[in-house]
Amino acid sequence: MKRFYLLFTTITLSVVLIALYTTPIYGNNAYNFGFKKSKNGNLASIAQEGFMDILKKHDAIFLGDTEKKELYLTFDNGYENGYTSKILDILKEKKVSAIFFVTGHYVKDQPELLFRMVNEGHIIGNHSWSHPDMTSITEEKIEAELNKVRNEVFKITGQLEMKYLRPPRGIFNEQTLSVSHELGFTNVFWSIAYKDWETKNQKGWNYAYEKVMSQLHPGAVILLHTVSKDNMDAIAKIIDDARKQGYQFKNLDQMEVKTYH
C-alpha cells in the first residue's frame, strides 16, 4: 500500500510539473477590436472594456492627444484596386502625410506605389505578409510574417525602419501584442472607421464623406481602405472640411499622447 501511495504521488507530481511547464505564457483570448463611434464631436471609446488594459500594457494606439484637434490618416492596402495613385495625388496637393499598412501581396504587386509613398513623405506600416489571424499562429510565424514585410519594403523603398503594425482584421490577443511589441512594432487601431472595404457595395462619395465627418473628434485615428472608390472621391473634401473645422492632419511619428477612454 505504501509503495502504491508513493507511485501515485510521483505520477501526480509529474502531471503537475508537466502542466506548469506546458501552460502558455500568454492568455488565449482573442479579441476583435471594436469601438463606440464618436457623435457630435465627443470622443470615441473602446467598446469592449475588457481589453483596454492589454492595449495600454503594450502601448497600442487608437487615439492621439484628445485635447488637440489633430487627425491621423491611415490606410489599409491589402491589394490594389486602381485608386491609390489618385489618393496619393490628393495627399500631395493637400500636403497631408499618411500611413499605408501593406500586406505581402501589395509589396510584391505594387513596388512602384510603395516607392512613391516613401518618396512623397508617407509612412509604410506592416499589415502582415499573408493577412492571417495572428492569434491562431505561433510566435515564430508571427515574427516571420512581420519581418518579411519589413525586409521586403526596405529592399524596394529604402525605408530604414518600420515601427507600426495594424493587425489583420483587427484581431489580437496578449501574445500578438507582446511578440510584435518586442519586435519593435506599435500596434495601431482606430477611432474612426466605417464599412468601406466592400468594392461591390460602394455608395458614392457623399456616403463616405458623411461617415467620416460625422465621427470627427480630437486625436482621431482614421481608418480607410484604398480599395474604395468612395474614399478616393471623398478624401479631398474630407481634408478641406476637417481643416475648416480647425483640425490639423499629422502623421503617427508626430503623435505625442495616447489616451484611453
C-alpha positions in Angstrom: 0.0 0.0 0.0 2.9 2.3 0.9 4.6 1.6 -2.5 1.3 2.3 -4.3 0.9 5.7 -2.5 4.5 6.7 -3.4 3.9 5.7 -7.0 0.6 7.7 -7.1 2.2 10.7 -5.5 5.1 10.6 -8.0 2.7 10.3 -11.0 0.6 13.2 -9.7 3.6 15.4 -9.1 4.8 14.7 -12.6 1.5 15.6 -14.1 1.5 18.9 -12.2 5.0 19.7 -13.3 4.2 18.9 -17.0 1.2 21.2 -16.8 3.2 24.0 -15.3 5.9 23.8 -18.0 3.5 23.5 -20.8 1.0 26.2 -19.8 1.2 29.1 -22.4 2.7 32.3 -21.1 0.0 34.4 -22.7 -3.7 34.3 -22.4 -5.6 32.6 -25.2 -8.4 35.0 -25.5 -8.7 36.5 -29.0 -10.3 39.9 -29.4 -11.8 41.7 -32.3 -11.1 45.4 -31.9 -14.3 47.3 -31.5 -15.1 50.9 -30.6 -18.1 53.1 -29.8 -18.3 55.7 -32.6 -18.0 59.4 -31.9 -21.1 61.5 -32.1 -21.3 65.3 -32.1 -17.5 65.7 -31.6 -17.4 63.5 -28.5 -14.6 61.1 -28.2 -14.8 57.6 -29.5 -14.3 54.9 -26.8 -13.3 51.3 -26.7 -16.4 49.2 -26.8 -15.1 46.1 -25.1 -13.6 47.4 -21.8 -12.1 44.0 -21.1 -9.2 44.5 -23.4 -8.3 48.1 -22.6 -5.7 47.1 -20.1 -4.0 44.8 -22.6 -3.7 47.6 -25.2 -2.3 50.0 -22.6 0.2 47.5 -21.4 1.7 47.1 -24.8 1.5 50.7 -25.9 -1.1 50.2 -28.6 -2.6 53.2 -30.3 -6.2 54.0 -31.0 -6.3 57.7 -30.1 -3.9 60.6 -30.1 -4.0 63.7 -27.9 -7.7 64.1 -27.2 -7.2 67.7 -26.1 -6.0 68.8 -29.6 -7.8 69.0 -32.9 -5.4 66.6 -34.6 -6.2 63.8 -37.0 -4.2 60.8 -38.1 -4.9 59.4 -41.6 -4.3 55.7 -42.0 -5.0 53.4 -45.0 -5.1 49.6 -45.2 -3.6 48.3 -48.5 -4.3 44.6 -48.9 -4.4 44.8 -52.6 -4.5 47.5 -55.3 -7.9 48.4 -56.9 -6.7 51.3 -59.0 -7.3 54.2 -56.6 -4.2 54.6 -54.6 -2.4 56.7 -57.1 -5.2 59.2 -57.2 -5.3 59.3 -53.4 -1.6 60.0 -53.4 -2.1 62.8 -55.8 -4.7 64.4 -53.5 -2.5 64.0 -50.4 0.4 65.6 -52.2 -1.8 68.5 -53.3 -3.2 68.9 -49.8 0.2 68.4 -48.1 -1.1 65.6 -45.9 1.2 62.8 -44.7 -0.5 59.5 -44.1 0.5 55.9 -43.3 -0.2 52.9 -45.5 -0.4 49.5 -44.0 0.6 46.9 -46.6 0.4 43.2 -47.0 2.9 40.9 -48.8 0.6 40.8 -51.8 0.8 44.5 -52.1 4.5 44.6 -51.6 5.0 42.1 -54.5 2.4 43.6 -56.7 2.9 47.4 -56.3 6.6 48.2 -55.8 6.3 51.5 -57.7 3.5 52.7 -55.5 5.4 51.8 -52.4 8.4 53.7 -53.6 6.2 56.7 -54.3 4.7 56.6 -50.8 8.0 56.9 -49.2 9.4 59.4 -51.7 6.4 61.7 -51.0 6.8 61.6 -47.3 4.3 58.9 -46.2 5.0 56.1 -43.8 4.6 52.4 -44.8 3.3 50.2 -42.0 3.0 46.5 -41.5 -0.2 44.6 -42.2 1.5 41.2 -42.2 2.7 39.1 -45.1 -0.3 36.9 -45.7 -3.0 38.6 -43.6 -3.6 35.7 -41.2 -5.5 35.7 -37.9 -2.3 36.1 -35.9 -3.9 34.8 -32.7 -4.0 31.4 -34.3 -0.3 31.1 -35.3 2.9 30.6 -33.3 5.3 33.3 -32.1 7.8 32.1 -34.7 5.2 32.6 -37.5 4.2 36.0 -36.2 7.8 37.1 -36.3 8.2 35.7 -39.8 5.0 37.4 -41.1 6.1 40.8 -39.8 9.8 40.6 -40.6 9.2 39.6 -44.2 7.1 42.7 -44.9 9.6 44.9 -43.2 12.6 43.5 -45.1 10.9 43.4 -48.5 9.7 47.0 -48.1 13.2 48.1 -47.2 14.6 46.4 -50.4 12.1 48.4 -52.5 12.0 51.7 -50.8 15.0 52.1 -48.6 12.7 52.8 -45.6 15.1 52.1 -42.8 12.6 51.3 -40.1 9.0 50.0 -39.8 7.5 50.9 -36.5 3.8 50.5 -36.9 1.6 47.4 -37.3 -2.1 47.1 -38.0 -3.2 43.6 -37.0 -5.1 41.8 -39.8 -8.8 42.2 -39.4 -8.2 43.9 -36.1 -7.8 40.6 -34.3 -5.4 40.4 -31.5 -4.6 38.9 -28.1 -1.9 39.1 -25.4 0.6 37.1 -27.4 0.3 39.0 -30.7 0.7 42.4 -28.9 3.6 41.2 -26.8 5.5 39.5 -29.6 5.0 42.3 -32.1 6.0 44.9 -29.5 9.2 43.0 -28.8 9.9 43.2 -32.5 9.7 47.0 -32.3 6.2 47.5 -33.5 3.4 49.7 -32.1 0.0 48.2 -32.8 -2.3 50.8 -34.4 -6.0 50.5 -34.2 -8.5 53.3 -34.9 -11.3 55.6 -33.6 -12.9 56.5 -36.9 -13.9 53.8 -39.5 -16.9 52.6 -41.5 -17.7 49.6 -43.7 -15.7 50.8 -46.8 -13.9 47.7 -48.0 -16.8 46.0 -50.0 -15.9 47.0 -53.5 -19.2 45.8 -54.9 -21.2 47.9 -52.4 -19.9 51.4 -52.9 -22.5 54.1 -52.2 -21.0 57.3 -53.6 -18.6 59.9 -52.3 -21.1 61.7 -50.2 -21.8 58.5 -48.2 -18.1 58.1 -47.4 -17.8 61.8 -46.6 -20.7 61.7 -44.2 -19.5 58.6 -42.5 -16.1 60.1 -41.7 -17.1 63.7 -41.0 -19.9 62.6 -38.6 -17.3 60.9 -36.4 -14.6 63.6 -36.2 -13.2 64.2 -32.8 -9.9 65.4 -31.3 -7.0 62.9 -31.6 -8.8 60.6 -34.1 -7.0 57.8 -35.9 -8.9 57.4 -39.2 -9.0 54.0 -40.9 -9.8 53.9 -44.6 -9.3 51.3 -47.3 -7.7 52.3 -50.6 -9.8 49.7 -52.5 -12.8 52.0 -52.0 -13.7 54.4 -54.9 -15.9 56.3 -52.5 -12.9 57.1 -50.3 -10.9 58.2 -53.3 -13.7 60.6 -54.4 -14.3 61.9 -50.9 -10.9 62.3 -49.4 -10.2 65.8 -50.8 -13.4 67.3 -49.4 -12.8 65.4 -46.1 -9.4 67.1 -45.7 -10.7 70.5 -46.7 -13.7 70.5 -44.5 -11.9 69.0 -41.5 -9.4 71.8 -41.8 -12.3 74.3 -41.9 -13.3 72.9 -38.5 -9.9 73.7 -37.1 -8.4 70.2 -37.4 -4.7 69.5 -38.4 -3.5 66.3 -40.1 -0.4 64.8 -38.6 1.4 61.5 -39.1 1.9 58.9 -36.4 5.5 59.9 -35.8 4.1 63.2 -34.5 1.7 61.6 -32.1 2.6 62.7 -28.5 -0.1 61.4 -26.3 -2.1 58.2 -26.3 -5.3 58.5 -24.3 -7.8 55.7 -23.4 -11.5 56.2 -22.6 
